[in-house]
């Protein structure tokens, strides 16, 4: 499974705004070593690098095309590496592990928490924001409706759902149980009105539908996409042409 970094950059303005707000809220000295997990196209990593001129930023992502897109950005204290979060234990010594709009793609949050704790210096912190319980309810219902119908009920037999979106209390307990302290987990309402159907579909295409289309043969992809888009338009489009979707985010901070 891979993503299109250039298309993601075009379709992810709302995620970028959330990430920019997170960065603005960081109390940085300017010399921190920062790990950006699920860095995507790298624009937030670049902004972090600007905030730590005497420090460093490593952006990691499992997607080759995302890393290729990010690597076109340049700063003397910024590097990118293709690395799955499952292999996070190969890097260490960070003051901050940052992540925006990515960790709901990680299915093993227990391993994520353990690896993050090990990758931090004593006193280091995590600052994360990602999809929580109730996130993208219309998209998920639309996908499940299509997956319940022939021929996709059989085509997706054994398919592993690509997202894990935990509740606030569940995730907070996981971090505490892992060994973090000063744990804060809040469930935010970031519901969004897309300007029109085209804007909503661009967000669906990159990155939401990627794992589902990758599971299908080439000949079936257009029909599957059309069915999901039709479901979403019926559920989400309002009389003025704008399209509503629920966005519920877990906003997380914790200290090693």
ABEGO torsion letter per residue (X at the ends): XBBBAAAAAAAAAAAAAAAAAAAAABBBAGABBBBBBGAEAGAAAAAAAAABAABBBBBBBABAAAAAAAAABBBAABBBBBBBAAAAAABBGBABBBBBGAAAABABAAAAAAAAAAABBBGBBBBBBBBBBGBGAAAAAAAAAAAABOAAAAAABGBBBABBBBBAAAAAAAAAAAGBBGBBBBBBBABBBBABAAAAAAAAAOAAAAAAAAABBAAAAAAAAAAAAAAAAAAABBAAGBBBBBBBBBBBBBBX
